[in-house]
Amino acid sequence: EKLCLPRRLTKSISEIIHRKSLGNAFFAITFLQSLAEGGLLTFSSTKMRWIWNEAEADAKNVSDDVVDIMTEKIQTLQLGAQDVLKTASCIGARFEKSIVVSLMSEAFSNETTD
């Protein structure tokens, strides 16, 4: 469904995604994203549809650990964004944006005066 193609065209990649993700939606979406980011799933403007490298997609490793996946995603962010996430994580699952901004501003001003 995500590729907007008939099932007969997506059967092979669907089977790979299902096998790699064990049917878990979070892991299936993450695997699809990693295929796209790795250039193994691309949109062909000449064919006007999604294309993929089936053999390489099948060979691609996928983590079954949410922590590993999230750690990898966070590590791709710019250092400033990582700092914001670190600060926000100390506050809790829910927080006001103004609190994080205030803490980040204070931390930045301390760094420049040291």
C-alpha positions as CSV (number, residue, x, y, z in Angstrom):
1,E,0.0,0.0,0.0
2,K,2.8,2.4,0.9
3,L,4.3,2.1,-2.6
4,C,1.0,2.6,-4.4
5,L,1.6,-0.3,-6.7
6,P,-0.4,-3.4,-7.5
7,R,0.3,-6.4,-5.2
8,R,1.7,-8.5,-8.1
9,L,4.6,-5.9,-8.4
10,T,5.2,-5.6,-4.6
11,K,4.8,-9.3,-3.6
12,S,8.6,-10.0,-3.5
13,I,9.5,-6.8,-1.5
14,S,6.5,-7.3,0.8
15,E,7.6,-10.8,1.6
16,I,11.1,-9.5,2.4
17,I,9.7,-6.7,4.6
18,H,7.4,-9.0,6.4
19,R,10.1,-11.6,7.0
20,K,12.6,-9.0,8.3
21,S,10.1,-7.1,10.5
22,L,8.2,-10.2,11.7
23,G,5.0,-8.4,10.8
24,N,5.7,-5.6,13.4
25,A,4.5,-2.3,11.9
26,F,7.2,-0.2,13.6
27,F,10.0,-2.4,12.3
28,A,8.4,-2.7,8.8
29,I,8.3,1.1,8.5
30,T,11.8,1.5,9.9
31,F,13.1,-1.1,7.4
32,L,11.3,0.7,4.5
33,Q,12.9,4.0,5.6
34,S,16.3,2.4,5.8
35,L,15.9,1.0,2.3
36,A,15.0,4.4,1.0
37,E,17.9,6.1,2.9
38,G,20.3,3.5,1.6
39,G,19.2,4.0,-2.0
40,L,17.8,0.5,-2.2
41,L,14.3,1.8,-2.6
42,T,13.9,4.8,-5.0
43,F,11.3,6.5,-7.1
44,S,12.0,6.2,-10.8
45,S,10.8,9.3,-12.6
46,T,11.1,7.5,-16.0
47,K,9.0,4.5,-14.9
48,M,6.9,6.8,-12.6
49,R,6.9,4.2,-9.8
50,W,9.0,2.9,-6.9
51,I,11.8,0.5,-7.7
52,W,14.0,-1.5,-5.4
53,N,17.0,-3.8,-5.4
54,E,15.5,-7.0,-4.2
55,A,18.7,-8.9,-3.5
56,E,20.3,-6.1,-1.6
57,A,17.1,-5.4,0.4
58,D,17.0,-9.1,1.3
59,A,20.7,-9.0,2.4
60,K,20.2,-5.8,4.5
61,N,20.4,-6.3,8.2
62,V,17.6,-4.9,10.3
63,S,17.7,-4.5,14.1
64,D,14.9,-6.0,16.2
65,D,15.8,-3.7,19.1
66,V,13.9,-0.5,19.3
67,V,16.7,1.1,21.4
68,D,19.3,0.3,18.7
69,I,17.1,1.8,16.0
70,M,16.3,5.0,17.9
71,T,20.0,5.4,18.9
72,E,21.0,5.1,15.2
73,K,18.4,7.7,14.3
74,I,19.5,10.1,17.0
75,Q,23.1,9.8,16.0
76,T,22.3,11.0,12.5
77,L,21.0,14.3,13.9
78,Q,23.1,17.4,14.1
79,L,24.9,17.8,17.5
80,G,22.6,20.7,18.5
81,A,19.5,18.6,18.0
82,Q,21.1,15.8,19.9
83,D,21.8,18.2,22.8
84,V,18.1,19.3,22.8
85,L,17.0,15.7,23.0
86,K,19.4,15.0,25.8
87,T,18.0,18.0,27.7
88,A,14.4,17.2,27.0
89,S,14.9,13.6,28.1
90,C,16.0,14.8,31.5
91,I,12.7,16.5,32.0
92,G,10.5,13.6,31.1
93,A,8.2,12.2,28.4
94,R,6.2,15.5,28.3
95,F,7.5,19.0,28.7
96,E,6.9,22.5,27.7
97,K,9.0,23.8,24.8
98,S,9.8,27.0,26.8
99,I,11.5,24.9,29.5
100,V,13.8,23.2,27.0
101,V,14.6,26.5,25.3
102,S,15.4,28.1,28.6
103,L,17.7,25.2,29.7
104,M,19.4,25.2,26.3
105,S,19.9,28.9,26.3
106,E,21.4,28.7,29.8
107,A,23.7,25.8,28.8
108,F,24.9,27.7,25.7
109,S,25.6,30.9,27.7
110,N,27.6,28.9,30.2
111,E,29.7,27.3,27.4
112,T,30.5,30.7,25.8
113,T,31.6,32.2,29.1
114,D,33.8,29.2,30.2
